Amino acid sequence: MNLCRKPNLAHFAVTIIGKDRTGIVADTAEVLYRLGCNVEDSSCTMLGGEFAMILIVSHEKPFSKKQLEAEFATKNANTGLSAFIRNLKDDEVCYRGPEGELCLISVYGSDKSGIVYRVTRELADRGVSIADLNTKLIGTPADPVYVLVLEAALPTGMAVEDVTNLLEKLKKELSVEISVRLITPVSL
């Protein structure tokens, strides 16, 4: 048992995904409230016309994943939403922020297959951990621009300049602009 997990609580990761409509967050929160669950952490986003949210919830034991699945199955029966629930182990409950210096990497260029793969593979092969990643098409239909923005934690001994140099070859191969800058962490 780790220090941030209370022995009397069961923890679950709840993922909700489906076509966007008004009320998805309220419907999800209603199910959790009725069951007596506590939302410990959450994030939501829209991708195209799809809405997705992931939540870390807890409930006093005894409580099972099947109870969550049954309630969401009933709530989502005619909505087209899907719910996935996973039990969390002790080492999965506590938030562990990325270690190492944080940097923001931005990639801009014409839309083509492989930009996300090539950039993320280059970083992963050097031990750079990605904490957040977003992609989007901007510009006009006649002149679209692909944008990739990611937040990464650098391994010990690696500096922002090292990442800039690392991505220089890729910048030429993909014909994109890549910028790397240090992020100053903010504590809440």
Backbone torsions as a table, in degrees:
resi	resn	phi	psi	omega
1	MET	NA	127.5	178.2
2	ASN	-87.6	171.8	-171.8
3	LEU	-71.2	-27.8	-176.8
4	CYS	-92.1	-7.1	178.3
5	ARG	-97.8	121.7	178.5
6	LYS	-82.1	134.3	-174.0
7	PRO	-64.0	-20.4	-178.6
8	ASN	-88.3	0.4	-176.6
9	LEU	-112.1	139.9	170.1
10	ALA	-100.0	140.4	-178.0
11	HIS	-119.6	144.3	-177.9
12	PHE	-140.0	148.5	167.9
13	ALA	-99.6	124.8	-179.3
14	VAL	-115.8	123.6	177.7
15	THR	-116.7	128.7	178.9
16	ILE	-120.6	132.0	179.0
17	ILE	-146.7	143.1	177.9
18	GLY	172.7	176.8	179.3
19	LYS	-59.2	134.2	-176.2
20	ASP	-65.2	141.1	173.0
21	ARG	-159.2	162.3	176.6
22	THR	-67.3	135.1	172.1
23	GLY	102.4	-0.1	-179.4
24	ILE	-62.0	-46.2	-179.0
25	VAL	-64.5	-43.2	-179.7
26	ALA	-63.9	-42.1	178.7
27	ASP	-63.4	-41.3	179.5
28	THR	-65.8	-46.0	179.8
29	ALA	-63.1	-34.5	179.1
30	GLU	-63.4	-44.5	178.8
31	VAL	-59.7	-47.2	-177.3
32	LEU	-66.1	-38.9	179.2
33	TYR	-65.1	-45.3	-179.9
34	ARG	-61.0	-34.9	-179.9
35	LEU	-80.5	-12.7	-179.0
36	GLY	85.9	21.3	-179.8
37	CYS	-81.1	151.7	174.8
38	ASN	-107.8	128.2	177.4
39	VAL	-84.9	111.5	-177.4
40	GLU	-91.8	-28.0	-179.5
41	ASP	-159.3	148.1	-179.7
42	SER	-160.0	158.4	174.5
43	SER	-153.1	141.6	179.7
44	CYS	-132.3	151.9	175.5
45	THR	-158.7	161.3	174.0
46	MET	-111.1	132.6	175.3
47	LEU	-127.9	111.4	-172.7
48	GLY	60.7	-128.4	176.8
49	GLY	-97.6	9.4	-179.0
50	GLU	-98.2	141.6	175.4
51	PHE	-110.0	136.3	178.9
52	ALA	-136.0	140.5	174.1
53	MET	-141.1	146.3	174.7
54	ILE	-128.6	134.9	-177.1
55	LEU	-131.6	145.2	168.6
56	ILE	-105.1	118.8	-177.3
57	VAL	-123.5	155.7	177.2
58	SER	-131.2	159.0	177.6
59	HIS	-153.6	145.0	178.1
60	GLU	-63.4	141.0	177.2
61	LYS	-74.6	150.4	0.1
62	PRO	-81.7	136.9	177.4
63	PHE	-158.4	140.8	-174.7
64	SER	-122.9	159.3	174.7
65	LYS	-59.3	-33.6	-178.7
66	LYS	-62.9	-33.4	177.9
67	GLN	-65.3	-43.3	176.9
68	LEU	-63.4	-46.6	-178.8
69	GLU	-60.1	-41.7	-178.5
70	ALA	-65.7	-43.3	-179.3
71	GLU	-66.3	-42.3	178.9
72	PHE	-70.1	-34.0	177.5
73	ALA	-61.9	-42.3	178.7
74	THR	-66.2	-47.8	-177.5
75	LYS	-65.0	-37.0	-173.6
76	ASN	-95.4	5.7	-172.9
77	ALA	-52.0	-43.0	-175.6
78	ASN	-116.0	19.0	-175.2
79	THR	-106.4	-13.8	-176.4
80	GLY	80.3	3.1	177.6
81	LEU	-83.4	150.3	175.1
82	SER	-118.1	140.7	177.5
83	ALA	-122.9	134.5	176.9
84	PHE	-125.0	128.7	-177.5
85	ILE	-122.3	136.7	179.7
86	ARG	-133.3	133.9	173.1
87	ASN	-67.9	139.8	177.3
88	LEU	-102.2	137.2	176.3
89	LYS	-82.9	169.1	-178.5
90	ASP	-52.2	-44.8	-175.1
91	ASP	-78.8	0.4	179.6
92	GLU	-105.1	-4.2	-172.8
93	VAL	-82.1	-44.9	-173.4
94	CYS	-80.1	139.8	175.9
95	TYR	-70.9	128.8	174.3
96	ARG	-123.1	107.6	179.9
97	GLY	-67.1	162.6	179.3
98	PRO	-63.0	142.7	177.6
99	GLU	-94.7	154.3	-179.9
100	GLY	91.4	172.4	179.1
101	GLU	-67.7	141.8	178.9
102	LEU	-96.9	139.6	175.1
103	CYS	-136.3	157.9	178.0
104	LEU	-109.5	124.6	-179.8
105	ILE	-114.1	124.8	179.5
106	SER	-117.2	134.5	179.0
107	VAL	-126.7	126.4	178.7
108	TYR	-127.2	136.7	176.3
109	GLY	177.9	-177.8	177.7
110	SER	-69.4	147.9	-175.8
111	ASP	-70.2	125.6	176.0
112	LYS	-154.5	155.5	-179.8
113	SER	-66.6	139.0	171.1
114	GLY	101.6	-4.6	-178.3
115	ILE	-62.8	-49.8	-178.6
116	VAL	-62.6	-45.7	-179.3
117	TYR	-59.7	-50.9	-174.1
118	ARG	-64.0	-42.7	-178.9
119	VAL	-68.1	-48.0	-176.4
120	THR	-69.1	-34.7	177.6
121	ARG	-65.6	-42.7	179.3
122	GLU	-59.1	-42.9	-179.4
123	LEU	-70.1	-45.7	-178.3
124	ALA	-61.4	-39.4	-179.2
125	ASP	-64.8	-17.5	178.1
126	ARG	-108.0	14.1	174.6
127	GLY	81.2	13.7	178.3
128	VAL	-83.1	125.6	-177.4
129	SER	-97.6	128.5	-179.7
130	ILE	-89.7	124.0	-179.3
131	ALA	-96.8	-27.3	-178.4
132	ASP	-156.6	145.1	-179.1
133	LEU	-149.1	133.9	176.2
134	ASN	-136.5	143.4	174.4
135	THR	-130.3	153.2	-178.9
136	LYS	-163.6	149.3	171.3
137	LEU	-97.8	127.0	176.2
138	ILE	-123.3	-177.2	-178.9
139	GLY	92.6	-145.9	-178.6
140	THR	-118.6	162.6	176.8
141	PRO	-57.3	-33.9	179.8
142	ALA	-78.0	-24.2	-177.3
143	ASP	-139.3	68.1	-177.8
144	PRO	-74.5	149.1	177.1
145	VAL	-125.0	128.4	178.6
146	TYR	-88.3	132.5	-179.2
147	VAL	-123.6	128.2	174.4
148	LEU	-122.8	123.6	177.5
149	VAL	-126.6	126.7	178.6
150	LEU	-137.5	149.9	176.0
151	GLU	-105.7	128.4	-174.7
152	ALA	-132.3	147.4	175.6
153	ALA	-103.5	125.6	-176.7
154	LEU	-84.7	142.4	176.4
155	PRO	-69.9	159.8	179.0
156	THR	-53.4	132.0	177.7
157	GLY	92.5	-9.7	179.2
158	MET	-100.4	133.5	179.9
159	ALA	-109.2	166.2	178.8
160	VAL	-56.6	-39.4	179.8
161	GLU	-62.8	-34.4	177.6
162	ASP	-63.9	-39.9	179.7
163	VAL	-68.4	-40.9	177.3
164	THR	-58.4	-46.6	179.8
165	ASN	-66.4	-37.9	179.5
166	LEU	-60.4	-39.5	-174.8
167	LEU	-89.3	-3.9	-177.7
168	GLU	-60.5	-44.0	179.7
169	LYS	-64.6	-41.6	179.6
170	LEU	-64.3	-36.8	178.6
171	LYS	-57.1	-43.1	179.8
172	LYS	-72.7	-42.5	-178.6
173	GLU	-62.9	-39.5	-176.6
174	LEU	-92.3	-7.1	-176.7
175	SER	54.7	53.1	179.5
176	VAL	-129.0	164.7	172.0
177	GLU	-96.2	133.8	178.8
178	ILE	-130.2	128.7	174.5
179	SER	-125.1	146.8	-179.3
180	VAL	-131.9	129.8	176.7
181	ARG	-143.5	153.7	180.0
182	LEU	-72.8	141.9	176.1
183	ILE	-106.0	132.6	174.2
184	THR	-87.5	115.6	-178.5
185	PRO	-63.0	144.8	177.6
186	VAL	-119.2	128.1	177.8
187	SER	-96.2	137.6	177.2
188	LEU	-96.9	NA	NA
